[in-house]
Amino acid sequence: MSLQAPEFFAELSLPFTDSTVLGNTYYATPVPGAPLRLRISFTGTIYADTYGGLRLAVVHADRGEIDAVALRFVDHGTFHRRNEAHNTSANSKQYGTFDKYHRPGKPPWEGAVTTGLRDAIEQYTAVWFPGAWTASTPSRAAGRTAHKTPAPPATRSGGRAR
C-alpha cells in the first residue's frame, strides 16, 4: 500500500514553490538558481514498513549531501494525541510511528499533528536557506508590540515609605 507521501508533505504546508514529490521523498530548491537543494524522506524503524520520522538533507548539486538531520515523530508530538487516544504503550511498535497499512480511505499517518515537524523543518531550513521560508501563518510574535507606559506621577503621601 502507498504511504501517500504527496498528501503527507502537502499536510506540512511547506512554502517552497519549486518542489516535487518522487516516490516517498520530497525535493525542493528553496532558493531559485542556488546549488543547494532540500530532500526530505521518511525514516524507517527496526520494523518492516514502519516509519518513525523524517530525514532532512541539504544536497549540493555538484558535491552531494552536505548535512542531514533526523526528526523523530515522537520528539515533535506528531502522534501524541493518537497515542493517548488509543492508550498506546511507549514500548509498542505503534508508538510515535505509522506503517504502510491503513484503513481504506484514510492515510497511513491518520491522526498526525504536523505542527511540531513543520516548525522543526522551518528552523532547519532557515539555517541553510536564509530568507527562503515564507511564513504561511502569522508570526507568533504578531500583535506583540512594545509600548511606553507613562510613569504614575510621584506624589507624597502622609505615611512613611518602606
C-alpha positions as a printed NumPy array, in Angstrom:
array([[ 0.   ,  0.   ,  0.   ],
       [ 1.104,  3.558, -0.63 ],
       [ 2.39 ,  5.899,  2.059],
       [ 0.51 ,  8.728,  0.331],
       [ 3.664, 10.834,  0.583],
       [ 2.386, 13.707, -1.6  ],
       [-0.553, 14.161,  0.776],
       [ 1.714, 13.97 ,  3.834],
       [ 4.052, 16.654,  2.503],
       [ 1.048, 18.759,  1.459],
       [-0.16 , 18.479,  5.073],
       [ 3.149, 20.036,  6.19 ],
       [ 2.351, 23.123,  4.054],
       [ 5.965, 23.729,  3.116],
       [ 6.289, 27.064,  1.309],
       [ 8.767, 26.069, -1.403],
       [ 7.179, 26.572, -4.822],
       [ 9.976, 24.791, -6.712],
       [ 9.337, 21.35 , -5.217],
       [ 8.12 , 17.896, -6.094],
       [ 7.48 , 14.521, -4.507],
       [ 9.015, 11.486, -6.16 ],
       [ 8.059,  8.2  , -4.584],
       [ 8.203,  8.807, -0.837],
       [10.685, 11.692, -0.981],
       [10.145, 15.457, -1.139],
       [12.641, 17.525, -3.148],
       [12.824, 21.325, -3.191],
       [15.014, 24.15 , -4.412],
       [14.267, 26.741, -1.707],
       [16.47 , 29.433, -3.31 ],
       [15.967, 29.567, -7.093],
       [19.225, 29.304, -9.011],
       [21.255, 28.276, -5.945],
       [23.133, 24.95 , -5.96 ],
       [21.645, 23.767, -2.655],
       [18.584, 21.534, -2.571],
       [16.42 , 20.168,  0.226],
       [15.496, 16.49 ,  0.398],
       [13.017, 15.104,  2.935],
       [12.344, 11.394,  3.229],
       [10.7  ,  9.083,  5.725],
       [12.971,  7.267,  8.171],
       [12.368,  3.624,  8.828],
       [12.373,  1.824, 12.15 ],
       [13.544, -1.669, 13.052],
       [10.108, -2.902, 11.953],
       [ 9.403, -3.521,  8.266],
       [ 7.322, -0.844,  6.514],
       [ 7.13 ,  1.256,  9.7  ],
       [ 8.258,  4.89 ,  9.785],
       [ 9.381,  6.852, 12.823],
       [10.224, 10.276, 11.441],
       [11.665, 12.351,  8.659],
       [15.229, 12.768,  7.438],
       [16.078, 16.223,  6.098],
       [19.172, 16.596,  3.955],
       [20.838, 19.548,  2.281],
       [22.243, 18.413, -1.045],
       [24.687, 20.392, -3.212],
       [24.095, 19.95 , -6.938],
       [27.769, 19.06 , -7.564],
       [29.114, 17.858, -4.208],
       [26.227, 15.73 , -2.956],
       [24.867, 15.626,  0.574],
       [26.303, 18.327,  2.839],
       [24.228, 17.983,  6.   ],
       [21.368, 15.889,  7.346],
       [19.189, 15.694, 10.418],
       [16.602, 13.183, 11.602],
       [13.33 , 14.445, 13.062],
       [11.581, 11.748, 15.072],
       [ 7.789, 11.865, 15.231],
       [ 7.959, 11.17 , 18.976],
       [10.197, 14.193, 19.607],
       [ 7.819, 16.532, 17.772],
       [ 4.497, 15.264, 19.166],
       [ 3.275, 14.112, 15.761],
       [ 1.274, 11.171, 17.096],
       [ 0.885, 12.243, 20.723],
       [-2.901, 12.654, 20.559],
       [-3.358,  9.387, 18.686],
       [-1.126,  7.524, 21.151],
       [-3.112,  8.89 , 24.1  ],
       [-6.49 ,  8.25 , 22.474],
       [-5.578,  4.623, 21.751],
       [-3.672,  4.223, 25.022],
       [-0.609,  3.114, 23.03 ],
       [ 2.266,  1.934, 25.189],
       [ 5.633,  3.637, 24.668],
       [ 7.144,  0.164, 24.269],
       [ 4.929, -0.814, 21.343],
       [ 5.67 , -0.773, 17.61 ],
       [ 2.837,  1.717, 17.009],
       [ 4.016,  4.367, 19.482],
       [ 5.034,  7.524, 17.606],
       [ 5.158,  5.73 , 14.254],
       [ 2.999,  4.769, 11.317],
       [ 3.199,  1.941,  8.827],
       [ 2.073,  1.452,  5.262],
       [-1.098, -0.378,  6.296],
       [-4.172,  1.729,  6.933],
       [-7.926,  1.859,  6.892],
       [-9.497,  2.242,  3.445],
       [-9.981,  5.899,  2.555],
       [-7.648,  7.082,  5.339],
       [-3.954,  7.952,  5.11 ],
       [-1.478,  5.675,  6.894],
       [-0.448,  8.641,  9.05 ],
       [-4.016,  9.255, 10.21 ],
       [-4.093, 11.268, 13.444],
       [-0.789, 13.044, 12.812],
       [-0.381, 16.605, 14.061],
       [ 2.371, 18.073, 11.914],
       [ 2.839, 21.454, 13.596],
       [ 5.945, 20.415, 15.551],
       [ 7.524, 18.846, 12.475],
       [ 6.788, 21.909, 10.381],
       [ 8.359, 24.188, 12.999],
       [11.479, 21.987, 13.103],
       [11.723, 21.996,  9.31 ],
       [11.384, 25.782,  9.327],
       [14.21 , 26.115, 11.875],
       [16.482, 23.766,  9.953],
       [15.881, 25.364,  6.568],
       [16.362, 28.866,  7.996],
       [19.997, 27.922,  8.665],
       [20.722, 26.598,  5.176],
       [18.308, 28.711,  3.143],
       [18.017, 32.095,  4.907],
       [15.006, 34.064,  3.763],
       [13.598, 31.202,  1.685],
       [10.875, 30.349,  4.158],
       [ 7.8  , 32.431,  3.558],
       [ 5.5  , 32.233,  6.535],
       [ 2.106, 30.941,  5.585],
       [ 0.787, 31.692,  9.033],
       [ 1.092, 34.892, 11.034],
       [ 4.138, 35.13 , 13.219],
       [ 3.688, 34.092, 16.817],
       [ 5.05 , 37.475, 17.798],
       [ 2.474, 39.299, 15.691],
       [ 0.432, 41.661, 17.758],
       [ 3.093, 41.999, 20.409],
       [ 4.458, 45.496, 20.387],
       [ 6.343, 47.475, 22.932],
       [ 4.526, 50.491, 24.259],
       [ 5.903, 53.066, 26.585],
       [ 3.646, 53.494, 29.514],
       [ 3.803, 56.786, 31.299],
       [ 5.025, 56.507, 34.856],
       [ 2.474, 57.415, 37.505],
       [ 3.004, 60.874, 38.91 ],
       [ 5.126, 60.953, 42.007],
       [ 3.028, 62.085, 44.926],
       [ 3.919, 62.316, 48.559],
       [ 1.689, 60.654, 50.997],
       [ 1.388, 61.34 , 54.645],
       [ 2.591, 57.848, 55.528],
       [ 6.096, 56.594, 55.761],
       [ 7.543, 54.82 , 52.707],
       [ 9.192, 51.464, 53.133]])
